[in-house]
Amino acid sequence: MPLVPGARIGQYEIVTLLGAGGMGEVYRARDARLQRDVAIKIVRDLAAGGPDRVARFRREAQVLASLNHPHIGAIYGVEDAGESGALVLELVNGPTLADRIARGPIPLDEAIAIARQIADALAAAHDQGVVHRDLKPANIKLRPDGTVKVLDFGLAKVFADESGASEPFNSPTLSLGATHAGVILGTAAYMSPEQARGKAVDKRTDVWAFGCVLYEMLAGRRAFSSDEVSDTLAFVITKPVDWAALPPDTPPAIRRLLRRCLEKERGQRLRDVGDASLELNDIASGADAGQAPAPEVRPRRRSLGIGLAGLAIGAVAAATAVLLYSRSWQVVPPRAPERFAIVPPANAALGATVYLRTMAISPDGRRILYMSVDGRLMMRTLDRLDVVPLLETGLPNAPFFSPDGSSVGFFAVGTSELFRIPVAGGPTILVTRSVGVSRGATWLPDDSIVFATTAAATGLLQVSSSGGDAKTLTVPDQKAGELDHVWPETLPGGRIVLFTVLSGSGVANAQIAALDLQTGARKNLLRGGTNAIYLASGHLLYAAGGSMRVVPFDADRLEIRGDPVPVPDQMTVSNLGAVNASISDDGTLAYVPGAGMSAAERSLVFVDRTGREERIDTPAASFAVPRVSPDGGRVTVHLDADTPDVIVIDLRRHNQVRLTFGKSPSIRPMWSGDGKWVLFRSDVDGPAIYRKSSDGGGSIERVTPVAGDGSVHAVTPDGRTIIYAQISRDTARDLWMVDVEGKEKPQPLVVESGDQANAVVSPDGRWLAYHASEVGEIYVRPFPKVADGKWQLVTRGAKWPLWSRDGKELFYVTTRGIMSIPVDTSQPTFRWDSPTLLFEASYSSFPGLAGPRNYDQAPDGRFLVIKENQGTSPGALVVVKNWFDEVKRLAPGRR
């Protein structure tokens, strides 16, 4: 029987099932003693093999636990689980190499980077006398920061007999959703010929498997494969490798390495995988002439003077000149990229947001700025180990450097103001009071700043960095379906600005355009991309489909000059298409790793007033905007993917009901007063608020059309009225209301300058609380007659008000955690007391304070929050030196 969440094995509490196979299951578990998540692999019926097998299991586990290498998944310990054995393993997040290969062949540079790390892991294990025996893509994990982890080292030996021979039809791999037959078939495809014959194995078996894996990365298919296990094994023993399946441009050095690894006679095979590692290092560094692409030719300074002392001297001089000239041209091979991670200290951890760029690198590539989780702007100089705060107050976000790197611009969460500050330190200078939250900014050579905000009626804005009022550069063409103009980036010279045109039909239909600041002319460059960044290598870097691409680009003619190619580095891309990356003029790339914040693994967690957690028994997913049903028995969320969907989770039956199916983004759900309906914003049939039966039955019904935001904030306690957001040209985001049936005309509720957001109605239906981002404060007004009073409850740095279920408290969030204000709603005049901190926390609901309310309260008083699973929230910055050389190899362009 599989283990249920909450079950314990020693000090470990089972959280959820990760995968299962023929030998047992793999679970995510929580180490109660060390407060970390681990993977627990249950080996079923271990005791049935007798005491010798149990002893060998423990003995081998002890040997494997001694392996300590950055590219080897660690074994923490062994636990008893009744008749079964339990291995406690390092929990490695990220896709497997098999998942990556399923998307197609891997580009050469990326494949070499992965193969080098695999080879290093194998070499380290072989030095300790450990042979993997079951190496394959499903046993190799690719972490978001680019680190490769090889899993299940030596576990095949636990199931083998003492002679060392291996059974071809056994695999210790326990993979998600894998049938036993599928596991056997997958294992057979990577077996060495001697292993397929059932003979004893040594480290050269791993060399063979390594060759199979490298071949598959490049070719996009297995070297040996069939629908039947017996045929696969026969192919391994007898069939030659199809070398023609490799890409035509595969370097000779790689082909030579593969041939040496895939020699069927063990004695003719490469003896040591460490040699493969050395060869790969040479190839990556360009040391192997067979690998180098068309080289760059760079002239040196030279002098070709010819003497006048006669023909002989002239002839000698001429010959000398020719010799000097010929030597003055040198072949400079591309420099290999150098990747390393910067992990901020615990007291200045990297902040997380799904909407904003949280970091920037200086033009000279020497400094990196990032937002910390506690709302500070931190600076790290690359030649130093420490980080120092550049700004410690004001919740700075979306930083960007001036062209000379001497100053930094940033926006302040809550106040919607644009500031600048000297890098050397000093007072902050107010540049302008913007409208809405930042959607990107770029500092031009003429010392002006072009920026965008959430105010959809105004697209790009421009202001002097010395301060003043911003002027409007572009206005989205709503008749053409344009929603907003965002993510401005300047081209060399500062005359042309790239930007992204968002449409109401989603990010997939966005386009990258160029604006001439002198003439106002606009040219569309690329459809289906967002957040384009010009590279001095002559390329555009942009996001498409949640991943990154580069394409050759002529900045003078504003023309695409080749085909786009994927970028190996997995940079974080938001669900609005923002790229959390920055590139210096010298070609140094810095980014927050991840397959996209919208794809992060998150758990739903109940937290009581003391901060004690209880996880909801449902598989981790990209949850966002959780809302508890009126009876507390269900939760509705949207899945924060490229095309978000709305689901309902039954807390009693532990099942899920999907209400939308990816045809159009459906976001920010809210329960009707009786719990029969779920309301949400979507573009199913034009931008509007829709509703669907919470049990999944029936069709989606349109309630009312919306302009811009349209997110549902609240439903009145009587269930008759919806409070929602509407964007206008003059006042940005306003609060409107409409009847839940959509039969009456929508009415404005709070229409004022700046953003009015996250509105909630008190349980007695008499009071409206909301956050006004223009001044960063929380207000309360009478409802529905909002003009009869206005009370300011909280100063800067607060957001997301929420009434308690009994109406006696008003909660809100700061970067510290959840605050509570005692209130009295029974009097004609609103009354309140001083706020207190309920508990400190740093859930994904809280950092950054951007976007919709990401928490809720259940009828029993507990709070529903979203928690990033270990390793999925951004904790490191990745830096890549010499990145332009890699870009040129990836996308050489037309000549």
Buried (B, 14 or more C-beta within 10 A) or exposed (E): EEBEBEBEBBBBBBBBBBBBBBBBBBBBBBBEEEEEBBBBBBBBEBBEBEEEBBEBBEEBBEBBBEBEBEBBBBBBBBBEBEEBBBBBBBBBBBBBBBEBBEEEBBBBBBBBBBBBBBBBBBBBBBEBEBBBBBBBBBBBBBBBBBBBBBBBBBBBBBBBEEEEBBEBBBBBBBBEEBEBEBBBBBBBBBBBBBBBEEBEBBBBBBBBBBBBBBBBBBBBEBBBBBEEBEBBBBBBBEBEBEBEBBBEEBBEBBBEBBBBBBBBEBEEBBBBBBBBBEBBBEBBEBBBEEBBBEEEEEEEEEEEEEBEEEEEEEEBBBEBBEEEEEEBEEEEBBBBBEBEBBEBEEEBBBBBBBBBBBBBBBBEBBBBBBBBBBBBBBBBEBEEEEBEEBBEEBBBBBBBBBBEBEBBBBBBBBBBBBBBBBBEEEEBBEBBBBBBBBBBBBBBEEBBBBBBBBBBBBBBBBBBBEEEEBEEBBBBEBEEBBBBBBBBBBBEEBBBBBBBBBBBBBBBEBBBBBBEBEEEEEEEBBEBBBBBBBBBBBBBBBBBBBBBBBBBBEBEEBEBBBEBBBBBBBBBBBBBBBBBBBBBBBBBBBBBBBBBBBBBBBBBBBBBEEEEBEBBBBEBBBBBBBBBBBEBBBBBBBBBBBBBBBBBBBBEEEEBBEBBEEEBBBBBBBBBBEBBBBBBBBBBEEBBBBBBBBEEEEEBBBBBBBBBBBBBBBBBBEBBBBBBBBBBEEBBBBBBBBBBEBEEEBEEBBBBEBBBBBBBBBBEBBBBBBBBBBBBBBBBBBBBEBEEBEBEBBEBBBBBBBBBBEBBBBBBBBBBBBBBBBBEBEEEEBEBEEBEEBBEBBBBBBBBBBBBBBBBBBEEEBBBBBBBBBBBBBBBBBBBBBBBBBBBBBBBBEE
